């Protein structure tokens, strides 16, 4: 069984990025499972605080990342970058001892209401993940534009082409995780 930890860079209750992660859980290849881990209770990164010991929510995130075979990150694009919520969580995860993303398979996906999707956020996030020693799934990326046309009012991904593309990306993530084991 390949376990995937899913992280959304959006805290919004009706987030389409979180909805995309929920959709991913139903599109996984056989032998894979997905668990969503919220970032809402992660405090702002403060190295003085870290040196006193990781706060409980941060420790829980670090354990979840370490225990997963792969990580799936959905990020919105804010001001041509990925979210501060996500950057903060990654800053906590990147610190010693044994930063848990090092050597881990990671896939980046994202949803935007606009036509361009989340391309700039993906580009910048991949740089950060690579600096952390993660292996980012290469090739085509899942950058979903025109979110209102792809999700229904209940937050379900209804666009068949996007579902197929996301399923293929998840297969690549699982394959990369299996090769890295």
C-alpha angles and dihedrals in degrees: 000000000000112000119208123196112208122208125186120204089207126082095189113122092225094040114157088206090060088044089055089055090050089051089050090059089065095046100053121130118250113284096030133105133189132210123188116221118195123223099199096104097047108116122226111279112266119166091205088059092046092053089057089055133286113289112248096254090050092047089050090052092048091050091048092051092046092049096050125086091214141006127225114199124193114194134183118214115243119180092342094308141078120274126285089229090062094043090051092051092048091050089056092046093049096062128098147299101062103333101223099217093063109112093004126133111242133183125195123210132164147180130214134177089225131077098253098060117205102313099135092045090051092050094051095041091053090055091053093046092049090051087054091055097252122144108232117206106256127221133033115017131215105239108159115201128185092035094182089064095047102046129052124227090271091058096254119145104241102168108105096201091053091048091053093046092049091048091053090049091051090052089055091050093050092047092050091048091051092050091050094052 
